[in-house]
Amino acid sequence: MTALDPDTGSNARVSYRLIGDDAGPVSITSSTGWLQLRDVLDRESRDRYELVVVARDAGVPSFEATATVSLSVLDANDNDPVFAAPGYEFAVEENSPAGTTVGVVAASDADADVNAEIRFSLVQANHLFDVDPLTGKFA
């Protein structure tokens, strides 16, 4: 953050601070206005911060201005997918034609956007069964 004061000398010296309870893991350097992280961010816990910065000059009387900073936390692929059930059991008639849907497996991922996309596959190649990589349909 940078605030300009047209005064001269020490009257033009500006200091910065954050106000309110929404700063979370963000701090500001009072002499430079640089915003810094004090802690690791986790988008799954909180994806947005609204910070209010106060810039105050060193004049007498002292004057100040405020600005709002919106901080959006971008997603990292930091969560494993989780199946909807710990296990699946399907039954199929012995004379069912090839490609018959036997059941569907489901999973979710707490990440966002492309990081939450899930692809299904069988760990061991099996010539009798297949799983659709996008839908989880087991056939």
N, C-alpha and C positions, 0 to 999 in steps of 0.2 A: 504494500500500500504506500502511496505517496500523497502527501498533502503539501500544497504550496502556500506560503504566507508572503505577501508582498512587502512586509516590514523589513527593516534592516537590523543587523546585529543580533543580540540575544532575543529581541522581540520576534524575530523570524524563526527561531528554533522551535521545532515541532516535536512533540512526543505523542506516542500512540498507546492505546489500551483497548482491550475488549470489554464490553459490558454485557450483562445478561447472563443467563445460565445455559446458553445453547452452544458455547464454544467447544464443549467436549474435549477431544484430544488435541485441540489446536491452541497455540499460544502466539503472541505477537511480541516482537522485540521493540521495546519502547522507543529506542533511539532511531531505528531504521524503518519500522513499519513492516518488517518481513514477517510473514505468517509461517509458522513452523509446526510440524507434528510432534506432539509429546508422547504419543502412543500409536500403536498399530490400528489402522482402520479395518472394520469388518462390514462390508456392504450388506451382508445378510442380517446384521443386527441393526444397522442404521445406514441409509443410503444418501442422506442429505443433512447439511448443517446450514443454518442461517446465522451469520456472525455480524455483530454490530461493532464497528470500529469507531473509536473517538480519537480525533486528532486535536491536540490542544497546543496553542502557542505559548511562549514564555513571557509574553508581554504583561504589563500591568495597566489596565485590567487584562486578564487572560481571556482569549476567545477560543471557541472550539466548534468543530463540525463533526457530523457523524456520516457514516456510509455503511450500507449493508452489503455484505459479501455472501454470495450463495456458493456453497461448496458441495459438488456432487461427487459421490464416491463411486468410481467405476468398478465393475466386477472383475475379479480374477477367478480363474478356474481352480478353486481351492476346496471344493466339496466333492465327495464321492457320490455317485448315484446310489439310491437305496431302493431295493425291491419293495413292492407293496405288501408282500407276504414273505415269511421266512423260507417257504418252500411251496412248490406247486405239484399237484398230482392230477393227471388227466387220464381218462379212460377212452378207448377207441375200439370200435368194432373191428374184428379181424378182417372183414371183407370190405372195409372202407376204401374208396378209390384214392389214389395218390393225390396229394394236395388238399385233402380234407382238413379243415381247421379242427384241431384237437382241443385247443384252449388258447388263452392269451395270458402272457406274463406282462406285468406292469412295473414301472420304476419311475422315480422322480429324482430331481437334482435341485438343491437349494440355490445354485448359481442362477445367473440371469442370461437371457438372450442365447447366443451361440454356445456359451459355456454350460447351459442347461440341457442342450440337445443330447439325447440318449440314443445309442445304437446297440441293438441286441445281436448276439452271436452265440453259437454253441462252442464251448471250450474244446470239445473233442469232435472232430469231423464224424458225422454219422450219415450213412447213406439212406437211412429209413426216415429220419426226421429233419426238419429245417425250421428256422425261426426267421420271420420277416424282420430285417434290421431296423425298420422304422416303426412298425406297429406292435411288435411283440407277439404276433399271431404265430402259434406253434402248429406246424402241420407235418 
